[in-house]
Amino acid sequence: MICANMETEEIVQILKEHYQNEALPAEHAKRKDPFITLISCILSLRTKDEVTVKAAKRLFGLAKTPDQMLRRKRDEIETAIYPVGFYRRKTQQILDLCRVLVERYDSHVPDSLEELLKLKGVGRKTANIVITMAYNKAGIAVDTHVHRISNRIGLVATKNPDQTEFALREILPERYWIIFNALLVKHGKAICTPISPKCSICPVSERCNRVGVTRSR
């Protein structure tokens, strides 16, 4: 059973209240640097958050703009971002992105989903994170948490993150788009875990269809 639009909004409101004491994106929040946001997303793919944070700090200690990054040697970048997953491949991707940004975009990161998706290696999740976090524009970043929980609750019935994004755009009021990712990531880490979710303490348990849940706490 797919939740109705009104019920979807109620679920978001409940989660907002539950996590109200934790830092969440807001319209008045300070925007992040677009280039740093973009490259951080590249580093984070298939890498734990704590590893990504340390690697990003080292990398941006070397360079904070596309021009500066291109003046660094490949081995400097590799050393800075190690041990993120596929660090050699990501080094090449970072350098390729920087060249495109310099040559086609005057060293600026595009502020539209359409232009960001033209960049090689930039998928919809990364593009949505950039436009929401760096430009404060409406977008829905769908990662594993958002995809899993949206389907588990019954907000959508989709097979992959891209389908989930498009489905959520149809049922979720735009004013919730930016905050939705942060809410579900927090919920996914704290309560709605991939295996054996903590349904007994979940604030939206009464509205959840528990799709695919075979064991819970």
C-alpha positions, 0 to 999 in steps of 0.5 A: 500500500502506497501512502497518500500525499497527506500521510507522507507529509504527516510522516515527514512532520513526525520525523522533523519533531523527533529529530528537532534537536539535531542539526538539519538543513534549513533555508537560513543555513549557511550554504556550503562551497559548491566545489568542496561539496561536489568533490566531497560527494565524489570522495564519499562514494563507497567510503565510510563517513569518518574516512571521507571527512578526514580525506576531504580535510587533507585534500582541501588543505592542498587545494580549494578550487579547480585551478588550484587542484590542477596545479597539484601532482596526481600523487599528492592528491592520491596520498591526500585522499587515501584510503577512500575507496577507489582512491586512484580512480577518484583522483583521475575523476577529480582532475577530469572534473576540474579540467571541465569546470575550468574549460567550460564553466569558468571554474564554477560548479553549475547550479542546475541539475541538468548541467551537473548531470553533464559532468562525467561521473556525477549522478543524480544523488551527487547533483541533488546534494550540490544544488540543495546544500550549496545552492539551496535549490529544491532537490531530493538526494536519494541515497541508500537510506532514503531509497530503503526507508521510503520503500519500507514505509510504503511511501513509494514502490521502486526498484532503484534510487533514481526511480525513488527520486522521481516518485518522491517528487510526485508525492512530497511537497517541495518545501520538504525536499531539501530536508528529506535526505537529512531526516531519513539518513538520521532515521536510517542510522539511529532506528530504521537500520537495514537489518533488524530495525528498531520498530518498537521505538520508531516514531512512525511505526504506526504509519509504516508498512514494514515492507521487506522487514522480517525481523525487528527489535 
